[in-house]
Amino acid sequence: MEKFTKLTGVAAPLPMINVDTDMIIPKQFLKTIKRSGLGKNLFDEMRYDDNGNEIPDFVLNKPAYRNAKILVSGDNFGCGSSREHAPWSLLDFGIRCVIAPSFADIFYNNCFKNGILPIRLPQEDVDKLMSDAERGANATVTVDLENQEITGPDGGCIKFEVEEFRKHCLLNGLDDIGLTLQKADAINDFEAKRAASQPWLSL
């Protein structure tokens, strides 16, 4: 998993509440088990019409936000089904941070496991960042995980909270597999001892 230390990029405004995972990545794209290739279908039903043409008014289709790295949205982001494809599609598009007043628990947890930083902020702070994001290409925001600070285009700073263990994992690029591999020596030692004491289990 790629480390998350400091992220600077354009923030895209999506002022909607209850953005569910079917909106983020519709069910017809859940056939794959690969984490790559889903970015083109992120918010598919809002980005494209029935003929597959882009809907110009949707935020991620606007030239200023095509390379957005941060998404600012409304309350209860990521509700609905537990599909992990939702953070996969965000990450594949290039979004590594989502800022909202609240998140659905499963989506929130899945973000950390996939290298995305979900940030909960009071509504007034989200409103400020939403206003900043509406500036288009000038909506450059910096998210500093180490210092737990968000710096807006005017230099204003907003502090945020994050659980220490999750912060450690993101800073060091550790997903569940990476955390397990940190214990590789102990695991190998156990396997060697088990093979010596109970060789029939290896047959």
Secondary structure as GFF3:
##gff-version 3
##sequence-region A 1 203
A	DSSP	beta_strand	6	14	.	.	.	ID=ss1
A	DSSP	alpha_helix	21	24	.	.	.	ID=ss2
A	DSSP	three_ten_helix	27	29	.	.	.	ID=ss3
A	DSSP	three_ten_helix	39	41	.	.	.	ID=ss4
A	DSSP	alpha_helix	44	47	.	.	.	ID=ss5
A	DSSP	three_ten_helix	59	61	.	.	.	ID=ss6
A	DSSP	three_ten_helix	63	65	.	.	.	ID=ss7
A	DSSP	beta_strand	70	73	.	.	.	ID=ss8
A	DSSP	alpha_helix	85	93	.	.	.	ID=ss9
A	DSSP	beta_strand	97	100	.	.	.	ID=ss10
A	DSSP	alpha_helix	105	113	.	.	.	ID=ss11
A	DSSP	beta_strand	117	120	.	.	.	ID=ss12
A	DSSP	alpha_helix	123	133	.	.	.	ID=ss13
A	DSSP	three_ten_helix	136	138	.	.	.	ID=ss14
A	DSSP	beta_strand	140	144	.	.	.	ID=ss15
A	DSSP	beta_strand	149	151	.	.	.	ID=ss16
A	DSSP	beta_strand	157	159	.	.	.	ID=ss17
A	DSSP	alpha_helix	164	172	.	.	.	ID=ss18
A	DSSP	alpha_helix	176	181	.	.	.	ID=ss19
A	DSSP	alpha_helix	184	197	.	.	.	ID=ss20
A	DSSP	three_ten_helix	199	202	.	.	.	ID=ss21
###
